[in-house]
Amino acid sequence: MKLFLLLTVFYAVSAQQPKDVEFDISEKVIEKLPMNSAYIACTDEKYKYCESEFNSYIGYLGKWTDVNQFIHQINNFYKADVSSGFLSLCHARQMLFRCFGTQYESCTSRLQFLKKGANVTVAYQLSGVFNSLDFECSGGSVQATTNWGCIWNTWNSQSYHDAKATCLNIFYNNTLSTYDQVCIAGQGLAVCLSLQFSAAPAPCNINDLIWFECERTVNFFQFDGLCPNIRCQVKGNSFESQPKTIEEAFQRRLTHNEGLAEIHIPKNRRFH
């Protein structure tokens, strides 16, 4: 476990990417998230073939269940040049989606990775990686590509990394003994991280940036049909009533009965 944590920290620091948020979620939280077993079968032949095809697209030689090495290779595509980086990764993800076809959700689910010998933590992390890609490369692709420079600069700023540490500390300071509590705290975490984009300079589209970061984080909690009541939107088109501090982000979300991370207008988020 210590070696796993050290490797996780190493790759998070060296890659300098926020996609490592799902690697910071502890096993005690993951175990509160119920497992969905209502999937169509993912055949071994299909899984092995499509895993190999995707790996060839991204230049990876290992197995997906070697999760630290796998996410390290994924993170190599998050770089300043959007064409050779993010868009190339999304192309690979699109090819994987076509390869799996109707088995895509099943073959990238926690249940499937457990069947492949992964422990509960690794299965969560892998499913989170693919769920995040599903959003970033489909529902959030327009926001990502048109604002990539702004996203990249914020993700790689010291202020973002400092805030991420604070957001995660507050996340864990909440009571996380039930599934519902994890969902609500996850909503607070999404709002907390998205606040870091509110100071992005012109010509950055702040609304789209905040929505993108919020949804990207919410997706770490919403695979397997989990946490269906947390989503990112705003009442009206104004940010006047939105949380302004990290502490307020969690406080307001934890006392909000509607289950909304009130960030931006609803958008289609996943697949295709």
C-alpha positions in Angstrom: 0.0 0.0 0.0 2.8 2.4 0.8 4.4 1.7 -2.5 1.1 2.3 -4.3 0.7 5.6 -2.6 4.3 6.6 -3.4 3.8 5.7 -7.1 0.5 7.6 -7.1 2.1 10.7 -5.7 5.1 10.4 -8.1 2.9 10.2 -11.2 0.6 13.0 -10.0 3.5 15.3 -9.5 5.4 14.4 -12.6 2.4 14.6 -14.9 1.1 17.8 -13.3 -2.5 16.8 -14.2 -5.7 17.1 -12.2 -7.1 13.8 -13.6 -5.4 12.3 -10.6 -8.2 13.4 -8.3 -9.8 9.9 -8.5 -6.5 8.6 -7.3 -6.8 10.7 -4.1 -10.2 9.1 -3.1 -9.5 6.5 -0.4 -10.7 3.0 -0.2 -13.0 3.8 2.8 -15.0 6.1 0.4 -14.9 3.7 -2.5 -16.4 0.9 -0.5 -19.5 3.1 0.2 -20.3 3.2 -3.5 -22.6 0.3 -4.4 -21.7 -1.9 -7.4 -23.9 -2.1 -10.5 -24.0 -5.6 -11.9 -26.8 -4.9 -14.5 -24.5 -4.9 -17.5 -24.5 -6.9 -20.7 -21.6 -9.4 -20.8 -18.2 -8.1 -21.8 -16.5 -11.0 -23.6 -12.9 -11.8 -22.9 -12.1 -11.8 -26.6 -13.6 -8.3 -27.1 -11.9 -6.9 -24.0 -8.5 -8.2 -24.9 -8.7 -7.1 -28.5 -10.0 -3.6 -27.8 -7.6 -3.1 -24.9 -4.7 -3.9 -27.3 -6.1 -1.6 -30.0 -6.5 1.3 -27.6 -3.0 0.7 -26.2 -1.6 0.9 -29.7 -3.3 4.3 -30.2 -1.8 5.8 -27.1 1.6 4.0 -27.2 1.1 1.9 -24.1 2.6 -1.5 -23.7 1.1 -2.7 -20.4 -2.3 -3.7 -19.1 -5.0 -1.3 -17.9 -5.0 -2.9 -14.5 -1.4 -1.7 -14.1 -3.2 1.5 -13.2 -0.3 3.8 -12.3 1.6 3.1 -15.5 -1.7 3.4 -17.5 -2.7 6.8 -16.1 0.8 8.0 -16.5 0.6 7.3 -20.2 -2.9 8.9 -20.4 -1.6 12.0 -18.7 1.1 12.4 -21.3 -1.6 13.6 -23.7 -2.6 16.5 -21.4 -0.2 19.1 -22.7 -0.2 22.6 -24.1 -0.7 21.6 -27.7 -4.3 20.5 -27.9 -4.0 18.9 -31.3 -1.2 16.4 -30.6 -2.4 16.0 -27.0 -6.1 16.2 -25.9 -7.6 15.7 -29.4 -5.3 12.7 -30.1 -6.4 11.1 -26.8 -10.1 11.7 -27.6 -9.6 10.2 -31.1 -8.2 7.1 -29.3 -11.1 7.0 -26.9 -13.5 7.3 -29.9 -11.9 4.3 -31.6 -12.2 2.4 -28.3 -15.9 3.3 -28.1 -16.4 1.9 -31.6 -14.4 -1.2 -30.9 -16.4 -2.2 -27.8 -19.7 -1.1 -29.4 -22.7 -2.1 -27.2 -20.2 -3.6 -24.7 -18.5 -0.3 -24.0 -20.1 0.5 -20.6 -19.7 -3.1 -19.5 -16.1 -3.4 -20.5 -15.1 -0.2 -18.8 -17.1 -0.8 -15.6 -15.8 -1.5 -12.1 -17.4 -5.0 -12.3 -15.3 -5.8 -15.3 -12.1 -4.6 -13.8 -12.7 -6.6 -10.7 -13.2 -9.7 -12.9 -9.8 -8.9 -14.4 -8.2 -9.2 -11.0 -8.1 -5.6 -9.9 -8.8 -4.7 -6.3 -11.7 -2.4 -5.4 -9.5 0.7 -5.5 -7.9 0.0 -8.8 -11.3 -0.9 -10.3 -12.7 2.4 -9.2 -9.8 4.3 -10.5 -9.9 2.7 -13.9 -13.6 3.2 -14.3 -13.2 6.8 -13.2 -10.5 7.3 -15.9 -12.8 6.1 -18.6 -15.9 7.9 -17.3 -13.8 11.1 -17.2 -12.7 10.6 -20.8 -16.4 9.9 -21.8 -17.3 13.4 -20.6 -14.2 15.3 -21.7 -14.3 13.8 -25.2 -18.0 14.1 -25.8 -20.3 16.3 -23.7 -17.4 18.6 -22.7 -15.3 18.5 -25.9 -16.4 21.9 -27.2 -15.7 23.6 -24.0 -12.3 21.9 -23.7 -11.1 22.5 -27.2 -12.2 26.1 -27.4 -10.7 27.0 -24.0 -7.8 24.6 -23.8 -5.2 27.2 -23.2 -7.2 28.6 -20.2 -7.8 25.1 -18.8 -4.1 24.1 -19.3 -2.8 27.2 -17.6 -5.2 26.8 -14.6 -4.5 23.1 -14.1 -0.8 23.8 -14.1 -0.9 26.8 -11.8 0.4 26.6 -8.2 -2.9 28.1 -7.0 -4.9 25.3 -8.5 -2.7 22.6 -6.9 -2.8 24.3 -3.5 -6.6 24.6 -3.8 -6.9 21.0 -4.8 -5.2 19.9 -1.7 -7.5 22.1 0.4 -10.6 20.9 -1.4 -9.6 17.2 -0.8 -8.9 17.9 2.9 -12.3 19.4 3.4 -13.9 16.6 1.4 -12.4 14.1 3.9 -13.4 16.2 6.9 -17.0 15.5 6.0 -18.8 12.4 7.4 -18.5 9.8 4.7 -20.1 6.8 6.4 -23.0 6.4 3.8 -23.3 6.4 0.1 -25.5 9.6 0.1 -22.9 11.4 2.2 -20.2 10.5 -0.3 -22.4 11.9 -3.2 -23.1 15.2 -1.4 -19.4 15.6 -0.4 -18.4 14.8 -4.0 -20.7 17.5 -5.2 -19.0 19.9 -2.8 -15.6 18.8 -4.2 -16.7 19.5 -7.7 -17.8 23.0 -6.8 -14.7 23.6 -4.8 -12.3 22.7 -7.7 -14.4 24.6 -10.3 -14.1 27.8 -8.3 -10.4 27.9 -9.3 -11.4 28.9 -12.8 -13.4 31.9 -11.8 -10.4 34.2 -12.0 -9.3 33.0 -15.5 -8.3 36.1 -17.6 -9.9 37.2 -20.8 -10.6 35.9 -23.4 -11.3 32.7 -21.3 -15.0 31.8 -21.1 -15.3 31.5 -17.4 -18.8 30.0 -17.4 -17.7 27.2 -19.7 -14.5 26.6 -17.7 -16.3 26.4 -14.4 -19.0 24.1 -15.8 -16.3 21.8 -17.5 -14.3 21.4 -14.2 -17.4 20.8 -12.2 -18.8 18.1 -14.5 -15.3 16.6 -14.9 -15.1 16.1 -11.2 -18.8 15.0 -10.7 -18.1 12.2 -13.2 -15.7 10.6 -10.7 -18.8 9.8 -8.6 -21.4 9.1 -11.3 -20.4 5.9 -13.1 -22.4 2.8 -12.5 -25.4 5.1 -12.3 -24.3 6.4 -8.9 -25.1 9.8 -7.4 -27.7 10.7 -10.1 -28.9 13.8 -8.3 -25.7 15.7 -8.4 -25.1 17.7 -11.5 -23.7 21.1 -12.6 -26.0 24.0 -13.5 -26.8 27.5 -12.5 -30.1 29.1 -11.6 -30.5 31.7 -14.3 -27.4 33.0 -16.0 -25.8 34.9 -13.1 -23.0 33.9 -10.7 -24.0 36.4 -8.1 -25.5 33.8 -5.8 -22.6 31.3 -6.4 -20.1 30.3 -3.6 -17.1 32.5 -3.6 -14.8 30.5 -1.2 -13.8 26.9 -0.8 -15.4 26.7 2.6 -18.7 28.1 1.2 -18.7 25.6 -1.7 -18.9 22.7 0.7 -21.1 24.4 3.3 -23.8 25.4 0.7 -23.7 22.1 -1.1 -24.0 20.1 2.1 -27.1 22.0 3.1 -28.7 22.1 -0.3 -31.7 19.8 -0.7 -32.0 20.0 -4.5 -28.8 18.1 -5.1 -27.5 20.6 -7.6 -24.0 21.9 -7.9 -25.3 25.2 -9.3 -22.7 26.1 -11.8 -23.9 26.4 -15.4 -26.7 25.6 -17.8 -27.3 21.9 -18.3 -25.4 20.3 -21.2 -25.2 16.8 -22.7 -22.3 15.2 -20.9 -21.5 11.7 -22.0 -20.9 9.3 -24.9 -20.6 9.4 -28.7 
